[in-house]
Amino acid sequence: ALSTFLREKLVEMGFSLIGAETATSPVVVTIALPPEMNSLKIGGMIQEAGYLLSYNSEYLRKKNWLQICLMGECTREKVVSLLNALNRVCFRRNRSVETTQA
């Protein structure tokens, strides 16, 4: 349920996701950033905000991808906080992500 929520919110925000939800691991969400966004820069900014995403491997850097892994203690509140950080960093928006499903 948390993976579905995360994927839906990322798409609503305008991100492109790699792979169909049914064909990928539910705990790993891969975001394909557009060329005007740099995965290394954004990953670093998100890390500075307190979230550790996968972005620094050569493979991910070449593809300009970020990966969110829902492992360990993941709650809806933490995911919403991460979504809000991505919103601020990538789109310079201060609008909060809704915590309920539509």
DRENTORKOL-3810 file (N, C-alpha, C; in nm, 4 decimals):
REM DRENTORKOL-3810
@n.u->0.0834; n.v->-0.1202; n.w->0.0000; ca.u->0.0000; ca.v->0.0000; ca.w->0.0000; c.u->0.0873; c.v->0.1259; c.w->0.0000
@n.u->0.1972; n.v->0.1229; n.w->0.0747; ca.u->0.2841; ca.v->0.2401; ca.w->0.0816; c.u->0.3522; c.v->0.2655; c.w->-0.0530
@n.u->0.3932; n.v->0.1600; n.w->-0.1187; ca.u->0.4549; ca.v->0.1724; ca.w->-0.2507; c.u->0.3558; c.v->0.2301; c.w->-0.3516
@n.u->0.2331; n.v->0.1829; n.w->-0.3495; ca.u->0.1302; ca.v->0.2340; ca.w->-0.4403; c.u->0.1053; c.v->0.3813; c.w->-0.4145
@n.u->0.0955; n.v->0.4191; n.w->-0.2874; ca.u->0.0773; ca.v->0.5591; ca.w->-0.2493; c.u->0.1923; c.v->0.6440; c.w->-0.3028
@n.u->0.3156; n.v->0.5994; n.w->-0.2801; ca.u->0.4338; ca.v->0.6734; ca.w->-0.3246; c.u->0.4330; c.v->0.6897; c.w->-0.4760
@n.u->0.4100; n.v->0.5821; n.w->-0.5473; ca.u->0.4082; ca.v->0.5874; ca.w->-0.6942; c.u->0.3010; c.v->0.6831; c.w->-0.7453
@n.u->0.1816; n.v->0.6753; n.w->-0.6882; ca.u->0.0726; ca.v->0.7640; ca.w->-0.7316; c.u->0.1085; c.v->0.9104; c.w->-0.7096
@n.u->0.1648; n.v->0.9412; n.w->-0.5948; ca.u->0.2003; ca.v->1.0800; ca.w->-0.5634; c.u->0.3135; c.v->1.1305; c.w->-0.6529
@n.u->0.4116; n.v->1.0458; n.w->-0.6805; ca.u->0.5211; ca.v->1.0873; ca.w->-0.7687; c.u->0.4693; c.v->1.1194; c.w->-0.9092
@n.u->0.3790; n.v->1.0370; n.w->-0.9604; ca.u->0.3202; ca.v->1.0618; ca.w->-1.0924; c.u->0.2377; c.v->1.1905; c.w->-1.0896
@n.u->0.1596; n.v->1.2115; n.w->-0.9844; ca.u->0.0816; ca.v->1.3351; ca.w->-0.9697; c.u->0.1727; c.v->1.4575; c.w->-0.9711
@n.u->0.2918; n.v->1.4440; n.w->-0.9137; ca.u->0.3869; ca.v->1.5546; ca.w->-0.9089; c.u->0.4517; c.v->1.5806; c.w->-1.0444
@n.u->0.4397; n.v->1.4845; n.w->-1.1368; ca.u->0.4956; ca.v->1.5026; ca.w->-1.2695; c.u->0.6185; c.v->1.4193; c.w->-1.3001
@n.u->0.6556; n.v->1.3298; n.w->-1.2102; ca.u->0.7717; ca.v->1.2448; ca.w->-1.2333; c.u->0.7362; c.v->1.1276; c.w->-1.3231
@n.u->0.8347; n.v->1.0809; n.w->-1.4002; ca.u->0.8212; ca.v->0.9598; ca.w->-1.4804; c.u->0.8865; c.v->0.8457; c.w->-1.4046
@n.u->0.8128; n.v->0.7358; n.w->-1.3893; ca.u->0.8653; ca.v->0.6200; ca.w->-1.3183; c.u->0.9068; c.v->0.5128; c.w->-1.4169
@n.u->1.0089; n.v->0.4374; n.w->-1.3793; ca.u->1.0604; ca.v->0.3291; ca.w->-1.4623; c.u->0.9901; c.v->0.1997; c.w->-1.4223
@n.u->0.9353; n.v->0.1301; n.w->-1.5200; ca.u->0.8719; ca.v->0.0011; ca.w->-1.4962; c.u->0.7301; c.v->0.0133; c.w->-1.4448
@n.u->0.6489; n.v->-0.0812; n.w->-1.4840; ca.u->0.5122; ca.v->-0.0886; ca.w->-1.4334; c.u->0.5157; c.v->-0.1428; c.w->-1.2909
@n.u->0.4254; n.v->-0.0958; n.w->-1.2101; ca.u->0.4237; ca.v->-0.1372; ca.w->-1.0691; c.u->0.4169; c.v->-0.2889; c.w->-1.0551
@n.u->0.3454; n.v->-0.3550; n.w->-1.1434; ca.u->0.3307; ca.v->-0.4999; ca.w->-1.1334; c.u->0.4556; c.v->-0.5756; c.w->-1.1774
@n.u->0.5464; n.v->-0.5071; n.w->-1.2477; ca.u->0.6660; ca.v->-0.5747; ca.w->-1.2990; c.u->0.7923; c.v->-0.5362; c.w->-1.2226
@n.u->0.7800; n.v->-0.4570; n.w->-1.1188; ca.u->0.8966; ca.v->-0.4133; ca.w->-1.0423; c.u->0.8795; c.v->-0.4507; c.w->-0.8959
@n.u->0.9885; n.v->-0.4448; n.w->-0.8241; ca.u->0.9820; ca.v->-0.4696; ca.w->-0.6808; c.u->0.9017; c.v->-0.3578; c.w->-0.6153
@n.u->0.8086; n.v->-0.3915; n.w->-0.5271; ca.u->0.7300; ca.v->-0.2857; ca.w->-0.4635; c.u->0.8124; c.v->-0.1992; c.w->-0.3678
@n.u->0.9305; n.v->-0.2454; n.w->-0.3292; ca.u->1.0102; ca.v->-0.1665; ca.w->-0.2348; c.u->1.1113; c.v->-0.0749; c.w->-0.3024
@n.u->1.1242; n.v->-0.0825; n.w->-0.4339; ca.u->1.2172; ca.v->0.0043; ca.w->-0.5065; c.u->1.1401; c.v->0.0808; c.w->-0.6127
@n.u->1.1462; n.v->0.2139; n.w->-0.6034; ca.u->1.0787; ca.v->0.3010; ca.w->-0.6994; c.u->1.1868; c.v->0.3807; c.w->-0.7713
@n.u->1.1907; n.v->0.3694; n.w->-0.9039; ca.u->1.2920; ca.v->0.4378; ca.w->-0.9833; c.u->1.2285; c.v->0.5532; c.w->-1.0590
@n.u->1.2873; n.v->0.6710; n.w->-1.0416; ca.u->1.2397; ca.v->0.7935; ca.w->-1.1058; c.u->1.3362; c.v->0.8299; c.w->-1.2177
@n.u->1.2847; n.v->0.8493; n.w->-1.3379; ca.u->1.3643; ca.v->0.8977; ca.w->-1.4509; c.u->1.3478; c.v->1.0488; c.w->-1.4564
@n.u->1.4538; n.v->1.1190; n.w->-1.4250; ca.u->1.4463; ca.v->1.2647; ca.w->-1.4257; c.u->1.4600; c.v->1.3186; c.w->-1.5676
@n.u->1.3941; n.v->1.4302; n.w->-1.5954; ca.u->1.4111; ca.v->1.4928; ca.w->-1.7273; c.u->1.5515; c.v->1.5521; c.w->-1.7381
@n.u->1.5987; n.v->1.5785; n.w->-1.8609; ca.u->1.7357; ca.v->1.6280; ca.w->-1.8793; c.u->1.7679; c.v->1.7566; c.w->-1.8027
@n.u->1.6681; n.v->1.8401; n.w->-1.7794; ca.u->1.6958; ca.v->1.9658; ca.w->-1.7093; c.u->1.7165; c.v->1.9471; c.w->-1.5591
@n.u->1.6924; n.v->1.8280; n.w->-1.5089; ca.u->1.7177; ca.v->1.7961; ca.w->-1.3677; c.u->1.8355; c.v->1.7006; c.w->-1.3612
@n.u->1.9287; n.v->1.7268; n.w->-1.2723; ca.u->2.0481; ca.v->1.6447; ca.w->-1.2576; c.u->2.0333; c.v->1.5540; c.w->-1.1357
@n.u->2.0337; n.v->1.4234; n.w->-1.1590; ca.u->2.0111; ca.v->1.3285; ca.w->-1.0497; c.u->2.1172; c.v->1.3396; c.w->-0.9400
@n.u->2.2409; n.v->1.3657; n.w->-0.9762; ca.u->2.3474; ca.v->1.3774; ca.w->-0.8770; c.u->2.3239; c.v->1.4994; c.w->-0.7873
@n.u->2.2876; n.v->1.6104; n.w->-0.8483; ca.u->2.2615; ca.v->1.7331; ca.w->-0.7721; c.u->2.1372; c.v->1.7173; c.w->-0.6840
@n.u->2.0306; n.v->1.6653; n.w->-0.7419; ca.u->1.9073; ca.v->1.6493; ca.w->-0.6661; c.u->1.9248; c.v->1.5462; c.w->-0.5558
@n.u->1.9910; n.v->1.4345; n.w->-0.5857; ca.u->2.0167; ca.v->1.3341; ca.w->-0.4833; c.u->2.0957; c.v->1.3917; c.w->-0.3669
@n.u->2.1948; n.v->1.4740; n.w->-0.3963; ca.u->2.2733; ca.v->1.5389; ca.w->-0.2907; c.u->2.1901; c.v->1.6340; c.w->-0.2070
@n.u->2.1027; n.v->1.7091; n.w->-0.2723; ca.u->2.0162; ca.v->1.8029; ca.w->-0.1992; c.u->1.9168; c.v->1.7284; c.w->-0.1113
@n.u->1.8650; n.v->1.6182; n.w->-0.1617; ca.u->1.7720; ca.v->1.5378; ca.w->-0.0822; c.u->1.8458; c.v->1.4740; c.w->0.0350
@n.u->1.9696; n.v->1.4324; n.w->0.0126; ca.u->2.0500; ca.v->1.3768; ca.w->0.1221; c.u->2.0758; c.v->1.4825; c.w->0.2287
@n.u->2.1048; n.v->1.6050; n.w->0.1858; ca.u->2.1243; ca.v->1.7140; ca.w->0.2818; c.u->1.9974; c.v->1.7408; c.w->0.3624
@n.u->1.8815; n.v->1.7127; n.w->0.3032; ca.u->1.7541; ca.v->1.7299; ca.w->0.3724; c.u->1.7237; c.v->1.6130; c.w->0.4668
@n.u->1.8101; n.v->1.5105; n.w->0.4667; ca.u->1.7948; ca.v->1.4017; ca.w->0.5616; c.u->1.7434; c.v->1.2710; c.w->0.5058
@n.u->1.7396; n.v->1.2583; n.w->0.3740; ca.u->1.6893; ca.v->1.1360; ca.w->0.3104; c.u->1.8001; c.v->1.0757; c.w->0.2252
@n.u->1.8150; n.v->0.9462; n.w->0.2310; ca.u->1.9172; ca.v->0.8777; ca.w->0.1536; c.u->1.8510; c.v->0.8022; c.w->0.0401
@n.u->1.8703; n.v->0.8525; n.w->-0.0802; ca.u->1.8213; ca.v->0.7872; ca.w->-0.2006; c.u->1.9393; c.v->0.7246; c.w->-0.2729
@n.u->1.9104; n.v->0.6311; n.w->-0.3601; ca.u->2.0157; ca.v->0.5773; ca.w->-0.4459; c.u->2.0233; c.v->0.6665; c.w->-0.5689
@n.u->2.1427; n.v->0.7184; n.w->-0.5958; ca.u->2.1604; ca.v->0.8075; ca.w->-0.7108; c.u->2.3050; c.v->0.8150; c.w->-0.7558
@n.u->2.3960; n.v->0.7638; n.w->-0.6789; ca.u->2.5368; ca.v->0.7916; ca.w->-0.7022; c.u->2.6130; c.v->0.6809; c.w->-0.7751
@n.u->2.5464; n.v->0.5712; n.w->-0.8075; ca.u->2.6173; ca.v->0.4681; ca.w->-0.8825; c.u->2.6341; c.v->0.5152; c.w->-1.0274
@n.u->2.7333; n.v->0.4630; n.w->-1.0946; ca.u->2.7582; ca.v->0.5025; ca.w->-1.2332; c.u->2.6352; c.v->0.4765; c.w->-1.3206
@n.u->2.5719; n.v->0.3630; n.w->-1.2988; ca.u->2.4545; ca.v->0.3251; ca.w->-1.3774; c.u->2.3419; c.v->0.4277; c.w->-1.3602
@n.u->2.3115; n.v->0.4629; n.w->-1.2366; ca.u->2.2035; ca.v->0.5588; ca.w->-1.2116; c.u->2.2407; c.v->0.6976; c.w->-1.2622
@n.u->2.3654; n.v->0.7377; n.w->-1.2448; ca.u->2.4078; ca.v->0.8697; ca.w->-1.2944; c.u->2.3951; c.v->0.8777; c.w->-1.4455
@n.u->2.4387; n.v->0.7737; n.w->-1.5164; ca.u->2.4310; ca.v->0.7738; ca.w->-1.6636; c.u->2.2867; c.v->0.7852; c.w->-1.7120
@n.u->2.1950; n.v->0.7223; n.w->-1.6409; ca.u->2.0539; ca.v->0.7228; ca.w->-1.6802; c.u->1.9792; c.v->0.8460; c.w->-1.6276
@n.u->2.0410; n.v->0.9209; n.w->-1.5350; ca.u->1.9766; ca.v->1.0356; ca.w->-1.4687; c.u->1.8548; c.v->0.9887; c.w->-1.3887
@n.u->1.8758; n.v->0.8801; n.w->-1.3135; ca.u->1.7696; ca.v->0.8199; ca.w->-1.2342; c.u->1.7974; c.v->0.8360; c.w->-1.0849
@n.u->1.6896; n.v->0.8413; n.w->-1.0086; ca.u->1.6923; ca.v->0.8337; ca.w->-0.8628; c.u->1.6153; c.v->0.7094; c.w->-0.8221
@n.u->1.6553; n.v->0.6464; n.w->-0.7132; ca.u->1.5790; ca.v->0.5329; ca.w->-0.6622; c.u->1.5438; c.v->0.5562; c.w->-0.5160
@n.u->1.4186; n.v->0.5299; n.w->-0.4863; ca.u->1.3689; ca.v->0.5339; ca.w->-0.3493; c.u->1.3474; c.v->0.3897; c.w->-0.3070
@n.u->1.4070; n.v->0.3515; n.w->-0.1958; ca.u->1.3924; ca.v->0.2151; ca.w->-0.1464; c.u->1.3144; c.v->0.2186; c.w->-0.0151
@n.u->1.2031; n.v->0.1494; n.w->-0.0121; ca.u->1.1176; ca.v->0.1442; ca.w->0.1065; c.u->1.1580; c.v->0.0265; c.w->0.1930
@n.u->1.2716; n.v->0.0403; n.w->0.2589; ca.u->1.3230; ca.v->-0.0667; ca.w->0.3427; c.u->1.3422; c.v->-0.0129; c.w->0.4841
@n.u->1.3340; n.v->-0.1001; n.w->0.5799; ca.u->1.3480; ca.v->-0.0562; ca.w->0.7180; c.u->1.2165; c.v->0.0007; c.w->0.7685
@n.u->1.2261; n.v->0.0992; n.w->0.8545; ca.u->1.1074; ca.v->0.1601; ca.w->0.9143; c.u->1.0530; c.v->0.2699; c.w->0.8236
@n.u->0.9632; n.v->0.2341; n.w->0.7367; ca.u->0.9010; ca.v->0.3302; ca.w->0.6457; c.u->0.7553; c.v->0.3491; c.w->0.6858
@n.u->0.7210; n.v->0.4725; n.w->0.7086; ca.u->0.5824; ca.v->0.5053; ca.w->0.7415; c.u->0.5281; c.v->0.6014; c.w->0.6369
@n.u->0.3993; n.v->0.6139; n.w->0.6305; ca.u->0.3358; ca.v->0.7076; ca.w->0.5388; c.u->0.3842; c.v->0.8503; c.w->0.5677
@n.u->0.3997; n.v->0.8835; n.w->0.6942; ca.u->0.4442; ca.v->1.0185; ca.w->0.7311; c.u->0.5839; c.v->1.0471; c.w->0.6777
@n.u->0.6737; n.v->0.9487; n.w->0.6862; ca.u->0.8094; ca.v->0.9670; ca.w->0.6340; c.u->0.8086; c.v->0.9795; c.w->0.4822
@n.u->0.7239; n.v->0.9017; n.w->0.4169; ca.u->0.7147; ca.v->0.9090; ca.w->0.2705; c.u->0.6592; c.v->1.0444; c.w->0.2280
@n.u->0.5584; n.v->1.0940; n.w->0.2989; ca.u->0.5021; ca.v->1.2261; ca.w->0.2671; c.u->0.6083; c.v->1.3342; c.w->0.2869
@n.u->0.6865; n.v->1.3226; n.w->0.3916; ca.u->0.7935; ca.v->1.4187; ca.w->0.4157; c.u->0.8967; c.v->1.4162; c.w->0.3026
@n.u->0.9321; n.v->1.2967; n.w->0.2554; ca.u->1.0238; ca.v->1.2833; ca.w->0.1420; c.u->0.9628; c.v->1.3452; c.w->0.0159
@n.u->0.8358; n.v->1.3179; n.w->-0.0091; ca.u->0.7678; ca.v->1.3759; ca.w->-0.1256; c.u->0.7700; c.v->1.5285; c.w->-0.1200
@n.u->0.7474; n.v->1.5835; n.w->-0.0025; ca.u->0.7511; ca.v->1.7290; ca.w->0.0120; c.u->0.8914; c.v->1.7840; c.w->-0.0141
@n.u->0.9937; n.v->1.7116; n.w->0.0304; ca.u->1.1316; ca.v->1.7533; ca.w->0.0041; c.u->1.1609; c.v->1.7484; c.w->-0.1462
@n.u->1.1180; n.v->1.6427; n.w->-0.2135; ca.u->1.1361; ca.v->1.6339; ca.w->-0.3592; c.u->1.0635; c.v->1.7470; c.w->-0.4307
@n.u->0.9448; n.v->1.7785; n.w->-0.3843; ca.u->0.8663; ca.v->1.8868; ca.w->-0.4427; c.u->0.9422; c.v->2.0194; c.w->-0.4327
@n.u->0.9978; n.v->2.0459; n.w->-0.3152; ca.u->1.0719; ca.v->2.1716; ca.w->-0.2947; c.u->1.1994; c.v->2.1759; c.w->-0.3791
@n.u->1.2741; n.v->2.0669; n.w->-0.3795; ca.u->1.4027; ca.v->2.0628; ca.w->-0.4497; c.u->1.3843; c.v->2.0637; c.w->-0.6015
@n.u->1.2916; n.v->1.9854; n.w->-0.6505; ca.u->1.2772; ca.v->1.9690; ca.w->-0.7957; c.u->1.1901; c.v->2.0753; c.w->-0.8610
@n.u->1.0912; n.v->2.1223; n.w->-0.7891; ca.u->0.9946; ca.v->2.2131; ca.w->-0.8504; c.u->0.9853; c.v->2.3476; c.w->-0.7811
@n.u->1.0613; n.v->2.3629; n.w->-0.6721; ca.u->1.0611; ca.v->2.4879; ca.w->-0.5949; c.u->0.9215; c.v->2.5245; c.w->-0.5462
@n.u->0.8415; n.v->2.4214; n.w->-0.5187; ca.u->0.7059; ca.v->2.4426; ca.w->-0.4684; c.u->0.7048; c.v->2.4211; c.w->-0.3183
@n.u->0.6292; n.v->2.5022; n.w->-0.2495; ca.u->0.6143; ca.v->2.4864; ca.w->-0.1051; c.u->0.4827; c.v->2.4187; c.w->-0.0685
@n.u->0.4027; n.v->2.3838; n.w->-0.1698; ca.u->0.2746; ca.v->2.3183; ca.w->-0.1438; c.u->0.3001; c.v->2.1777; c.w->-0.0929
@n.u->0.2323; n.v->2.1389; n.w->0.0128; ca.u->0.2507; ca.v->2.0071; ca.w->0.0729; c.u->0.1737; c.v->1.9015; c.w->-0.0048
@n.u->0.2296; n.v->1.7827; n.w->-0.0064; ca.u->0.1638; ca.v->1.6673; ca.w->-0.0668; c.u->0.0524; c.v->1.6233; c.w->0.0265
@n.u->-0.0616; n.v->1.5912; n.w->-0.0294; ca.u->-0.1739; ca.v->1.5430; ca.w->0.0503; c.u->-0.1399; c.v->1.4070; c.w->0.1096
@n.u->-0.1797; n.v->1.3838; n.w->0.2322; ca.u->-0.1474; ca.v->1.2580; ca.w->0.2985; c.u->-0.2524; c.v->1.1510; c.w->0.2763
@n.u->-0.3680; n.v->1.1880; n.w->0.2238; ca.u->-0.4722; ca.v->1.0886; ca.w->0.2006; c.u->-0.4749; c.v->1.0503; c.w->0.0544
@n.u->-0.5230; n.v->0.9310; n.w->0.0284; ca.u->-0.5355; ca.v->0.8874; ca.w->-0.1093; c.u->-0.6635; c.v->0.9441; c.w->-0.1674
@n.u->-0.6568; n.v->0.9816; n.w->-0.2963; ca.u->-0.7737; ca.v->1.0384; ca.w->-0.3619; c.u->-0.8728; c.v->0.9308; c.w->-0.3967
END
